[in-house]
């Protein structure tokens, strides 16, 4: 079949109209969505970032589906083949759009729960659970999209092949379970962590002697941001099978100590008053606990424990360092003899007897 120049021009005109119409709808929809978000003063939830490209692809394919039946003089076999290819692309674009919608839903929900506030227990709980829910929803979208893709092919051979594949799924599952035992245990551990919440996003933990915050909870592992910017990657099963410290399990409030070792001659009350002055003047203190006590006595020194509270572990660490610096400065200025000293005292009588015994007879 020979196509005339008029046919080509007609096809190009229809395709251009479909592209212009699709892009016009895309522009209007996302323009309205952007203005609505700005007018409500909501934090960005990534509508344009996650939905703009899949929405544009979906609208262009919808335009192609409308234009394809209007194209004249195309053999039925070629038309059916083009129709099937367009349907496949449309299903893939819808799956892409649905995945973007999952990310937008997650961002919209998490925008109501800020983890940067002091009392962020509920926010950290929601952030941790939403990571697991997001992966489940994306997996469900992929399964549904694959099923719709097979259904759109209209080929009985593919369905027969799928039936045989499902029949052998039991044996394949057993083989995979044995080969990927650790991966499966980590996936199950991820479900347990999402439900029982031994850790959450931004929790302060000590794992294998390292202090850090939970930065990511992935499908099979957890990323911990160490205080010196390193990253510690730990399998999820570790948090189910091994003990660890969670400093923000129920609250971020924490107590901290700073120890001083001074001579017995140093009075305690002036030091207690100085500690209260230093702590009350610092914004790192949360106003709950401040005290100084003699906690131990040794042969040469007495141990003073400075106890103070803060809203979080980072603030408490800085407050403890501040207390050490200020208390040492106060001792150096007012009690320079406060450093631990070694005393040696010799009895005068014992010294005289020793001197007499050392004299030789004349």
Protein Blocks (a to p, Z undefined) as FASTA:
>chain_A
ZZdfklmmmmmmmmmmmmmmmmmmmmmmmmmmmmmmmmnopacehlmmmmmmmmmmmmmm
mmmmmmmmmpghiafklmmmmmmmmmmmmmmmmmmmmmmmmmmmmmmmmmmpcfkbmblm
lmmmmmmmmmmmmmmmmmmmmmmmmmmmmmmnopaklmmmmmmmmmmmmmmmmmmmmmmm
mmmmmmmmmmmmmmnopacehiacdeehiacddfbdcfkbccdddfkopacdddfklmmm
pccddfklmbmbdcddddddddfklcfklmmmmmmmmmmmpckbgolagcdddfbdcfkb
ccdddddddfbfklmmmmmmmmmmmmmmmmmmmmmmlpccddddddfklmmmmmmmmpcc
ZZ
